[in-house]
Each structure stands twice: as C-alpha cells, then as structure tokens.
C-alpha cells in the first residue's frame, strides 16, 4: 500500500503570533515562520514536510502579510494552494474557506487540518495516526486526533473519549475547555481523556453540511468566496464577504455541538507532540543533556551558581550568575531576560516595552 | 586662602581590575578606565578632576599595559608623572616608589594617596577633608581619612578612632580587617569606628622613614629605582629591582604597625563615598527614582512582574519578566545576567566562561 492517502487534502491554518515567544515571534514574524529549535527548518516547513508523504494536496491558509514569507519557505506548495486571509477571522472561517475551495476544485474530499506551528518529532507515527483518522472520516464522522496526556496540563483542552467505533476510533463524549489544575489531575487519574491539539480530519461535505446547519451565514459566505476564488471576482467577493464571516473557533462552531450529537470520533495517538507555546516548553523540549541550552547561536554560555539556562539567539557569550532556570533570548529587535516559571507572562513583554 | 595646598602631591595608584564588574571591567579594561555611571567621565578622570584643585602635582602609578589609556584619558597629568609598574607588586611598592620619586624630584613633601576607582559625589567636601588631613600630616603623623559608616558593611576594613589630637584629627587606636556581619554591627552600635577607604596623607620623609624601619628592603629598592628614574639607567634598575620589592599592602606594611606605635591619625569625613565594587552597589548608587536604571545605553528597558532592573550597555531594548532585582550588562565582549543579591559572585563569571 502506498503511504499517500488517496484524495486526502491537508489544510494548514498558519496564524497566531505566538506572543509568549517574544521577541523571537512578533506580529511581522509569527511563530510558524521560525526555526524555533535551530534544526534548520521552520515550524511550517516542518509541518509541510510531515504531511507531504500523506497527501498530494496541501492548502495553507494564512494572513496576507505573511503570504510572501510562507511562499518563500514552502515553495513546494503551489501558489494556487496558498489561501490568503485579508484579516484574521478565527479558525472556523479559515477552515471553512479551505473546505469550500477544495469542493470547488476537486469535489468532496477528506481533509485534514493541522496547525502550522506544532512540533511532532516522530512524523511516521503521526502519519500512521492520520491514516487511521482518514479511514474513520470516510464513514462520515468528524474525527479529532487525541494526544495522550503526559501530564495534567492546564494549557490544552481535553477530549473525553467514549465507546470504540472501529479500528482505533472511539466516540467523543465531549470536549472540555482548558481545565484548572485540579480538574486536569482528576481527568488524568480517571483516564479516558486526550489532549485536543486541534487536529481534525473529516470529509469536506460532512464539515460543510454541519456548518450549513450550525453556522449558516459562515457556511454561505465561505462557499460564496470559494466559488469566486479561481475567477475574476475573487478580490471583490473576498473584500465584501470575508469581513462578514462569523469569528469563531472550529471547536465551538463544530467540534462541541457535533460531539453532542454523537458525530465526532477520536483517534487516540501516542506520538510525542508539543505546541512549544512558551520558553518553558522550549527549554523542556531542548534539555536532554541537562546542560545549558543554546538555540540559534554560536557563542558560549556559562553559569555561576545557576542551573542550566536557555539561551536563544545573539552572538555574544552569555554568563548567568545566581539565577536558576534563566531564559535569555536575543532577537534582532530586543533582549528578553526571564525565568522558566515566568514563561507565561512573556506575552505581556511587547506591550510593556511599547509603554516604556 | 587659595584652595591649593602648598606642596601637596597627590598620588593615584591605578590598579585592580574590578572583577565583580565583569564584563564591563576586564584585565585589559580595568574599572578605573570606565565611565561606570555614564556621566561622561571615567573614574580616573573623575579622580584627577577631584584632586586637581588641591594639589598642583599629581602622580599616577599604573601598570605598563594601561599607561597609554591613562595618558589618553588624563592628558593634564604630565607624562613624567605617569609612573608605570612592570608588574603588580601591591599598594606599598607603588606608593613607596611614588614617595621616593617625589623626594628625588621636589624634596620632602606632603603626599596624599587616593584610589583611582572610587566615587565621591561631593568633591568640595572631599577637598576640605584632605586639607584638614594635610595639616595633621605636617606634624609628622601618617593620616588616614576615615569614612563615616552608613551601614554595617562587611566589605571594608574599619578604623578604630581614639582621642582627639587637634582640629578634626584623632588618634587611630587600631585598624580592623573586613569584619563579619556581627562584628560590623557591634562596631556601628558602639560608635567611634570609620571605614578605611585607603586614603592616606603623610609627609614623604615620614612614610619613607617608617618604611626604612619596617620594610627596609622595600624602602631601599624604592629609593634605588626612584634615584634612577629620571636618568639613563631607569629601565635597567627597574628591571633588576622592581621584581624584588616585597608584595604587601600599605595597610599591613605601614598603617597597622605605625598605628600600634601611636603614629597614625584619622580625620573623620562625612562625605558620601562609594567604592562601586559590584553591580549591587552600582544599582544602589543609581536608583534614586525607583525606576529601571539604564547606564550607557539609549534603548528602552521594560519589566513585567519584576522590580526595576539595572541594565548597563547594549543597544537593544531589554525586557525583564518575572525576575526581581535583575542586572543585565552588555559589553562589546559578553552579556551578563544576574540579580543584585548575586553581585559578589560575578567575579567568577569570566572564569566560568573561559571553561565553557
């Protein structure tokens, strides 16, 4: 059997600044355009490389501002498959437009949607799970890939898994928003929960059918834009209709209500997955040796009376004295000094600087 | 009365790297050559400017390596008064050579010795104290200027003050080495102690006379070098004799034994004095506003969940997130990240980097 899943179209919504990774990520240089781990590939390059063996067609939805950088970073994606949004209108609009465009161009297909800025070291395991999810999606379910939790994280939504359907797929009982620590610990103790990493696999006709019922304005708008996309009136229709599309996440628009109707399945996955949302997770991901972690820099890092720091970017030697778990990040624009325990607060750094 | 003290010669030993101020200070760029507070004047420039209204003659003793920089920074000091040491042999050798050279050139004079890298904001008050000390020195005492303690510091030696002599001068009972915290607190509670800032004022014949008795080899060596200094054999004599001079601090060679004999007087001074030995004291010195302290930089500094940091050097905006009392220092060579409470450990930073 060929590894490619016949007809599968991968949709990659490439949005989100990643503001907790400032000053690496900034509005003009969002996280997905970064080689965050210094591997030589940016996150979107890594994402495209991961899905390409699975699906012959890849569609990327991104902001107009970032389209040139995306086109330059992933030249293997045809320009026609680079869908640019005039403004951000949340994930449902992006995915609905992609689904409608797929139907216009190629008829109803199974589509798989994956964020552009997540990290999955074992691409083969990932693709095996997606193939399983695509099989389940053929039957008419909205399928979500559920990540096996490794800790009671409060950073992710959870999927409550029910009875088996067939193969690895199980019914989804419900989606849970990001829990507090106690709730998260309880879910891990009870078992049967998976992290929701926003990975959805479904037939375009199934998705758009649900959308016609649940978000009819959004569905109609997405279909209208898609119908005009490859013709002369794209700009006019886009300018007129896009700003009217309901701003809503796919979780609220589709996943939660359809799960309540019994229409969502989950394929549990045990592959390692990281959203690398902040410098604490970046440090954790990069620290197998226990020594200082240097990313994207050549110069030395040393410590005096301090545990191993994370140092990203910059060209000068860095010495950390007496600060445990330090994080020192230098971009072309600025220097951030923090500690891993404060990683969440980095999202306010750019604002603080603007006011300084 | 003219402000100048007739015949007074100021000697400025300019040595000491200031390793707790790394990476600003380094062996090739010691603390006294730095504009540490961003005032536009380096510490040695500030020192020369402070003593110039007092004494028509200023002699600087420094290492050969730093002589060009010193000559460039204080061109008002004649080249002939720049005494260069082939190697560091502690403070007594430097001051003894200066004293002997003064006698050779100008006969016995009152000399005043002040470190090149201390900070005294009120130069007028300083000069008034030196004038008082010079009067006391005329009578044959070794005179030390005692700084009124503002806290039970463990970073300085203390002077135990005894009975009044005349004017402001008092006998010195004894010198105490850097105390532990309990001893320091006890001395402050009892009163009658002053900090020893290494400021000595005395007649050259008195100093050399004590030295002849107490450190005869050093005295003879210093006199031999001084006699040859302004003639053709300077290099030969210096190369032969200098390495044989006893390595000892003036405190141990002169101040302590002469005090025990009753030959040292102290003139208490209430002017503000700082040795600015580390980034904690630099921050304290620079923080009247309570906001972030920026020295030698133009770019903005901001914080998120952190008290006001000290940021020195560098050209990029710096944001500190979740680290109180942070210190971020950028030189041409390196970046230091620490906190004020770890300021003492910075002395090990260069070594740690060399091993990294």
Interface residues (C-beta under 8 A of the other chain):
Chain A: X22 X23 X292 X300 X301 X302 X303 X304 X305 X309 X314 X316 X317 X318 X319 X320 X321 X322 X323 X326 X328 X330 X333 X334 X335 X336 X337 X338 X339 X341 X342 X345 X346 X348 X349 X350 X352 X353 X355 X356
Chain B: X22 X23 X292 X300 X301 X302 X303 X304 X305 X309 X314 X316 X317 X318 X319 X320 X321 X322 X323 X326 X328 X330 X333 X334 X335 X336 X337 X338 X339 X341 X342 X345 X346 X348 X349 X350 X352 X353 X355 X356
